[in-house]
Amino acid sequence: MDLTLAAQSEILPPQKRVTTKIIGVGGAGLKLLQHVAGRSLPEAILAVVGTDVDALERSCAPEKISLETKRLRGLGTGGDPERGRQAAEEYFDRLKAACAGSQVVFILTGLGGGSGSGISPVLARAAKESGALVIAFATLPFNCEGNRRLLIARQGGDDLRKAADAVIFLPNQKISKLIDENTSLVETFRTTNELMADGVQGLWRLLARPGLLEIHLADVCALLRGHPGESFFATAEAGGPARSREVLDKLFAHPMFDGADLLAESQVVLISLTGGTDLAMGELNRVMEELNSKCSKAQVVMGAAIDPALGDRLTVMMVAARRVASKSEPAATGEGLNLQMLPPGDTAKPGSRFLPPPPELSHERIVQIDQRTRPSRPRKAAEKLRQGQLQLDIVSKGRFDKSEPTIHKGEDLDVPTYIRRGVALN
């Protein structure tokens, strides 16, 4: 018995203490949290945030934060993210206090509606100000849900990326690769929620569980906070003698990665391998050599752990983060502003205003020029010009043709002034 305990102590290092809080936001976040609650996450604290009081009461989370305000009048956000944002701002201090003391905060949300797109960015900012590492898991709408929800989700995703340390998106449209057209709607959303729960569980194990090759929380914070953008995750599991090759095939076929192209664009890749007590060093090398070749430009961080409960199975969880290209804006310099004020195509440099000095002239040349320019005889006075009368055709005055002329002090005011007074226009 003592030998067994000694062997297990070599396999499992002392338990890490990483305080984690998982918060579901809005209706989609509450459903995601229900699937996560069914996983083995013993030390994680569960909480829900929303504006629907009845839905919060039905949640399995022990901590419930209602953002109901007088402005909402019990009607929720009505699909308007601005209403959700305003409600979260009113309760900002309460959200910040709820995240206080947590080293890692997971935010589960669905983008495209009023609560998820409006509340989640404010919650991420509150959690970040409390000192926690903030990782958001967000689902995106199906294409069939309409342009409005897609546009709201895109804006909400941009706001969430600015507030959180890392955002892991799960587009629902990619789930179509795992189902067929006969799959029910309930089963489709269950598949989405289970995939998201896999990602939360895998990342939680990476941060909270001990391992033979550990990834420390400080390293994860430095990596994710230094590379903001969008992140993707994938998990795969295989067993048997060819499990290292099979788990790689499943990983590259995961709908989140679209093959290995995403890895080539990533700046940071976190990899966690977990196997039974028979996990061999050769299998670890084969998996990592293949993954390193696919993400040669990324900073790769790997962790490995032994879990006797897995038996002959090998699981791999991977998170890849890449930057989001931002639109280039003109620099606010004096030159840039001048170019913006010029009309298109008129960007030629103006000629120099410097005038060269006049050439030096001799005394004889100056006398010649003076005599040439001096008038020899006085000019005759210019004849006074007279105003001519143009031979114009008389045009009818229309409906005013029979009206009386406007006479004032003996002058017809309908005649132009310069003609009446003989003013010369030239």
Summary of the structure (lengths in Angstrom):
residues: 426
radius of gyration: 39.3
end to end distance: 122.5
largest distance: 137.1
contacts: 1210
relative contact order: 0.09
helix: 42%
strand: 19%
